[in-house]
Every structure is written in C-alpha cells, then in structure tokens.
Amino acid sequence: MANLRDIRTRISAVKTTMQVTSAMKMISAARLKKAQDDVDHIRPYTSHLIGIINDLVSTYPDVKINYTFPGKGEKIVLFVLASDRGLCGAFNANVVKAVQKLLKGELKDDYKNGNVEIRVMGKQAWKMLRSRNINPRILEEGQLSDPAYSKISMLADELIDEYDLGILKKAIVVYNSFINAAVQEVQVQQFLPVSIPEIKPNKAISEYILEPNQQTIVNSLMPKALRSLFYQVVLESIASEHGARMTSMHKATDNADALTKELQLLYNKARQSTITNELIEITSGAEALKK
C-alpha cells in the first residue's frame, strides 16, 4: 500500500505542475499577441524611415549620412537583451553563448584591454554572465515590463551622445529576433556605426521640393531612425521571449500529461497486483480452514 500511496502522491504533484505550466502557456500566448502586434507595427515604420534616407542619399550623391563611420573613441558597448524571468527554454542561454563567442573572437583584444563595456537588459542574462566570470557594467531594469518608446529611446540617445563626443568606437546589440512563436534567432547587430544598404537611385524623389535642404533633412532623420531601430530590437526581444516561454510551457504541459498517463498505468498495475495478492491470501486461508 505504501507503493500505491507514493504513486498517488506523484500523480497529484505532476497534475499540479501541469496546471501551472498550462496557465503560464496561456498567459504567454496572450502577451505574445500584443508583443507580436507591436513588432508588426514598428517594422514597416523603421523600414520606411531608412528607405527615405536611402532614397535621399542615392538621389543626391552630395548628401552624407552621419553615424556611418567608426567612432573616434576606443570604447565598445555590447548591449545584451534577454529576459527578467526564466522558464523560456534556451532563450537566455543562446544570447549568453553569442556574447561569449564575441568576447573570445571578434572582440577578444578589446576585451582584454578593458575597452568593452557590457550593458544588460534582462536579469537572467545578468546572472548568467556573472556566473561565467563576465561582469556587465549596467543592468537596465523595468524596461521589459513596460517598453515605452520614451524610455527606450533614452538608451539609444546615450549611445548616440557617446558616439558624438568621441567616446564610443562602436556599439553592438545581441538579442533574439522574432521569427514566429516557435522560432527565435539570435542576432548580433552593429548599432553604431550604422550600416546603410546600397539601393538604386529613386528618380521620383527628385520631383519633390525639399526644405531647407537634403542634408539637413538626413541629419534630422538619422537620430530618429536609430531610436526606432533600437526600439524595434527591444520589441523583437520581448516578443521572442513570450514565444519561447509559450513553446516551452506547451512542451512541459505535454510532458506532464504523458507522465501522468504513465503513472496512472503504473498505479493500476500496482493496484491490480495488490488485489490479486489479497485474493490469493484469502483463498489460501479458506483452503487452510477446510483442511
């Protein structure tokens, strides 16, 4: 009977866990919907903003783009985006692995010379990096739960100001890009200096009258484009987190359900065995009384 009691306890514990994982899956699914809508809204805006700058530069060769040349400083900022909470599979671990690969490869010499400054958004990445003897300098808290543009853009402005002041050489962002609910792809993206893709000249834009002039317009659009790009990166990471957690909790719920069925089958077999043994004992006792 002790064995049956243990199995019943395990079944009860697994069912409780399954209820928790199922609830977390539904919560993540609801949050994912909003986060995915935010990503779908910001992507066209950022794309069109960069497109306007491309069109102006390709149409007017004399126009120069700021923030496209290596900074005059020596400092390299590595901005790492992850999550504040766990239970999202390999979401955080993949980002940390990408950071380690950078520090051992492309940024090896700068890291040894102390020129790499790591800034983190996400407590889980902060803990994981420190456990690997990598000490981030700044932890940005409260941004993931409330990703307001006014707050996120201030982080981008800090990088832009350091670049303008000649402190920053370049800034790199490591994050998970949102593909779909089940797929997130780690991206190592250079934020500064920015890379503007080359496109064919747009003759249509030359038909417009631009005031005060093309260069002034590009100079005013570039900081806005950089803020939007940084904001998009944060939204991509948040959507990826909810997608990863929903997928992880879905798998955990399925595993708990399968384990419950296995334990129930084991319980039935053990109970049947116990009943059979009791019947044998009763039969044996009755036979003994007859003799």
Rosetta blueprint (number, residue, H / E / L):
1 M L
2 A H
3 N H
4 L H
5 R H
6 D H
7 I H
8 R H
9 T H
10 R H
11 I H
12 S H
13 A H
14 V H
15 K H
16 T H
17 T H
18 M H
19 Q H
20 V H
21 T H
22 S H
23 A H
24 M H
25 K H
26 M H
27 I H
28 S H
29 A H
30 A H
31 R H
32 L H
33 K H
34 K H
35 A H
36 Q H
37 D H
38 D H
39 V H
40 D H
41 H H
42 I H
43 R H
44 P H
45 Y H
46 T H
47 S H
48 H H
49 L H
50 I H
51 G H
52 I H
53 I H
54 N H
55 D H
56 L H
57 V H
58 S H
59 T H
60 Y L
61 P L
62 D L
63 V L
64 K L
65 I L
66 N L
67 Y L
68 T L
69 F L
70 P L
71 G L
72 K L
73 G L
74 E L
75 K E
76 I E
77 V E
78 L E
79 F E
80 V E
81 L E
82 A L
83 S L
84 D L
85 R L
86 G L
87 L L
88 C L
89 G L
90 A L
91 F H
92 N H
93 A H
94 N H
95 V H
96 V H
97 K H
98 A H
99 V H
100 Q H
101 K H
102 L H
103 L H
104 K H
105 G L
106 E L
107 L L
108 K H
109 D H
110 D H
111 Y H
112 K H
113 N L
114 G L
115 N L
116 V E
117 E E
118 I E
119 R E
120 V E
121 M E
122 G L
123 K H
124 Q H
125 A H
126 W H
127 K H
128 M H
129 L H
130 R H
131 S H
132 R L
133 N L
134 I L
135 N L
136 P L
137 R L
138 I E
139 L E
140 E L
141 E L
142 G L
143 Q L
144 L L
145 S L
146 D L
147 P L
148 A L
149 Y H
150 S H
151 K H
152 I H
153 S H
154 M H
155 L H
156 A H
157 D H
158 E H
159 L H
160 I H
161 D H
162 E H
163 Y H
164 D H
165 L L
166 G L
167 I L
168 L E
169 K E
170 K E
171 A E
172 I E
173 V E
174 V E
175 Y E
176 N E
177 S E
178 F E
179 I E
180 N E
181 A L
182 A L
183 V E
184 Q E
185 E E
186 V E
187 Q E
188 V E
189 Q E
190 Q E
191 F E
192 L E
193 P L
194 V L
195 S L
196 I L
197 P L
198 E L
199 I L
200 K L
201 P L
202 N L
203 K H
204 A H
205 I H
206 S H
207 E H
208 Y L
209 I L
210 L L
211 E L
212 P L
213 N L
214 Q H
215 Q H
216 T H
217 I H
218 V H
219 N H
220 S H
221 L H
222 M H
223 P H
224 K H
225 A H
226 L H
227 R H
228 S H
229 L H
230 F H
231 Y H
232 Q H
233 V H
234 V H
235 L H
236 E H
237 S H
238 I H
239 A H
240 S H
241 E H
242 H H
243 G H
244 A H
245 R H
246 M H
247 T H
248 S H
249 M H
250 H H
251 K H
252 A H
253 T H
254 D H
255 N H
256 A H
257 D H
258 A H
259 L H
260 T H
261 K H
262 E H
263 L H
264 Q H
265 L H
266 L H
267 Y H
268 N H
269 K H
270 A H
271 R H
272 Q H
273 S H
274 T H
275 I H
276 T H
277 N H
278 E H
279 L H
280 I H
281 E H
282 I H
283 T H
284 S H
285 G H
286 A H
287 E H
288 A H
289 L H
290 K H
291 K L
